[in-house]
Structures are given as C-alpha cells and as structure tokens.
Amino acid sequence: MNNLRIFTFLVLLLPWVANAQMDSIHYLTLDELYRHVRQNHPIAQQAILMNQRGSLTVSQARGAFDPKIVSGFDRKTFDGTNYYDLWDTYVKIPTLLNIDLKAGYERNQGTYLNPEHKVPADGLYYAGISVPLGQGLIHNERNINLQKSKFTQKAFENDANNVLNNLFLDVNYAYWYWFESHQKREAVRSNLSLIQERFEGIKQGTINGENAPIDSVEMLIQVQQWINNLRQAELDLQNSRLLLNNFIWSDSMDLSSFSPLIEDETQNLALDSYLDWAIINHPDLKQLSIESNILDLDRKLSSEQLKPIIDVNYNLLLTDQSELESSFYANNYKFGVQFAFPLLIRKERSKLKIIKIKQQEYDLKINQKTREVINKIQQGYNKVYTLEEMIEQQKDIQVNYEKMLQAEQVMFENGESSVFLLNSRENKKLLGQIKLIELQSKYQQSLGELKWSTGKLYDEINALNP
C-alpha cells in the first residue's frame, strides 16, 4: 500500500518537474539576437555613423547659401599725408535661383582720394541685386551641388543599409548553425541514453544466458559509435557558439546558458512582393539609380554652360538725407552688365556628350543588375519552397522509421530478429532525425538568404521593437 502511494505521488510529480525544467531553460530567438546586434555590434554602430555623414554632407552644401558679411579697409599714408582711407562693409545673401542680394555701407576720405570713391561725409549706403540672365539662372553650381548632396546622403543611407543587410545575413547563418549543432547534440544525447539502457539489458541477458555473447558485443559497438557521435556533436556545438560569439557584444550573455528556438518553422511567402520590393529598394539598384541621378545633374549643369554669360548688377545708393522720390532711382545707382560666350563651345559640347554616354552606360547597368537581382530572388524562392517540401517529407519518413523500429523491437523481443537488425533500424531513425534538423537549419538559412537577396532583411529587422 505504501509503495502504491509513493508510485502515485511520483506520477503526479513528474509533470510539475518537467514544467519546472522547461521554465528554467533560457531561449534566445533570432529576433532577440537581431535586436542585440543592431544595438551593440560595431558594424551596426558604423552604419549609424554613415547616416550621420550623409546628413552633414547636405548641411555642408547648404552652407553655400549662408549670408556672408564682408568688411574691407585700405589706408595709404606717405610723408605725413593721408592719401586715402577706404572702408566698405556689406552683407551678401545668396538665393537658390543664383540671384544675390547685397546691402552695405561705404565711407571713404583722404587728400588724394580717387573721385570714383568719393562719398558724402556721413558715408554712403547701398542695396543691390545681381542677376545672371543667361548661364546659371536656373541651374548653377551651388544649386546643383546642393541637389548632389541630397543624393549623396541617400547613397550613405543606402551603403549603411547594405552594410546592415550583409551583417544580418552573417548573423542568420551563425544562429542557424548554432541551432543545428544544438539540436543534433540533444538528439544524439537523448538517443544515446536509450541505447545505453538497451545495452545494459542485453548485457544482463547475456550473463543470464538469455542472449548470445555476440549480441552484447554488437550492442557495445553501437554504444561506442554513438558516444563518438556525441563527442563530434559537442565539438560542433562549441564551435558554433564561438562563431555566434562574434556577434555577441555583452558580457552578460553566455550562450552556454541559452538554447535556440524556432518561432515560425515555415512561412507563407509571396514571390511578387519580394520582387516588387527589390526593384524599388534593393541596395545595388538604388546605388546605380543614385549615381545615374547625379549624372543627370551634371548633364543639366553642362547644358547650362552652352548658354552665354549675361550678369546684370544693380545697386541703389542712399545717404541719411536721401528721399526716395521718382527721380531718385534714375540719379542714384550703379549699374553694370558682363557678357561672355565662347565662339566654338567645343569643350562644353564634348563634356555634355560624354555625360550622355555615361547615362546610357548606367541605363544598361541598371537593366543588367535588375535581371540579376530578379533571377537571384527566384533562385532563393525556389530553394526555400523546395526545402519546405523536403521538411514535410522528412517528417513523414521519420514517422515510418519510428514504426519500423518499434516493429523490429517487438520482433527482437519475440526472438524473431537480431541485435544487428535492431541497431540498423535505430541508426536509420537517428540519422533521419539528424537529416530533419539539417533541413530545418538549411530552410531558415535559405529564408534569410532570400530576404538578403531582396534587400529586405535589414528593413524587417529595423521594424522590430527595441
């Protein structure tokens, strides 16, 4: 009666113990690892710096439109005579249309002052405008440089995304290699316990005369073989942890205390969505597109250089006593026009033709790269789809292996089979289990490759919560 109570207590205790063991296991998912890498890995930090460089490039180009204050003072004194004092201070404000606004104050004096520099005793105020009516009015160097800087910023962002895309692909490989090694070790270790238990039973049966001595030797070889397999699995697991440690930048994260976990074993994939994403967002295609857009800006600037230079300057002159009457604008001003135009414009025309040829080259590069990207995505999708089918097939194979092993076990207990056949059935079952683990690992790695080839891997990881 007491034995029955103890047995009942143990049966009730087992589920609680199993749940306690499951709760004590710390799992590390791939998404959690991605978050850690994104926040702590030096290459991820480098990507942040690349984005900052891009922003500063635009800020630097905007500096060409910053207002500028200029002040100049010239004095000549000789033999006790003050020949002249020339003082001119003004503020210049550039605009996007290449029209410059100017306002200043001029005060000059001296015995031998050039009549051109003569101003009232209280100085002369002026406000003016400079307009390029020909070359440079719409497209000019500083305006084009600002637009180039924005494309350069996009190029830095694209390079950063490409760096992250490659980094996360390496993380994906390392994680699923760790998963494969861990699951193989667990499978070998759990099955080795059953094999050792069977060996002890056959060994005892040999002692009792129920089994032939050769059966004990046969079973011993099975145990020794899988002990070696366990050693190899332990070695692979250690190496996989070392590989994964390349991406772990935290002393508090010890991989030996974590286990990998598959959150979604298979996923429903839409090939068209991957292709549509890649055509717009693939880093290689975006880089070529950015370079093509920069070339187009060079073309616009070169086309502008085919126009003549016609710069018009007008400055209104003011004093403290000036009154803005209708006749004032006709009597108090400075006006000037500069004109220049090369007669043959061979340099400008040749430069424009060269740029147009480069644009054609980039169009061909984009077409070629688009074809390569689409084909690579198609290959990746085919691989993922095939591996998914193979996994389902391997699961069915495992069910049949288990049935064959159980049937062989029954036949062995009835004396209708041998240890050799039993071990053979068990080896096939264990090797099939290992094959299933390898297929699961390859599937997850191929899924990461597909997202990487699309250029979508970094985007999905950036969408993860911190």
Secondary structure, 3 states (H helix, E strand, C coil): CHHHHHHHHHHHHHHHHHHHHHHHCEEEEHHHHHHHHHHHCHHHHHHHHHHHHHHHHHHHHHHHHCCEEEEEEEEEEECCEEEEEEEEEEEEECCCCCCEEEEEEEEEECCCCCHHHCCCCCCEEEEEEEEECCCCCCCCHHHHHHHHHHHHHHHHHHHHHHHHHHHHHHHHHHHHHHHHHHHHHHHHHHHHHHHHHHHHHHHHHHHCCCCCHHHHHHHHHHHHHHHHHHHHHHHHHHHHHHHHHHHCCCCCCCHHHEEEECCCCCCCCCHHHHHHHHHHHCHHHHHHHHHHHHHHHHHHHHHHCCCCEEEEEEEEEECCCCCCCCCHHHHCEEEEEEEECCCCCHHHHHHHHHHHHHHHHHHHHHHHHHHHHHHHHHHHHHHHHHHHHHHHHHHHHHHHHHHHHHHHHHHHHCCCCCHHHHHHHHHHHHHHHHHHHHHHHHHHHHHHHHHHHHCCHHHHHHCCCC
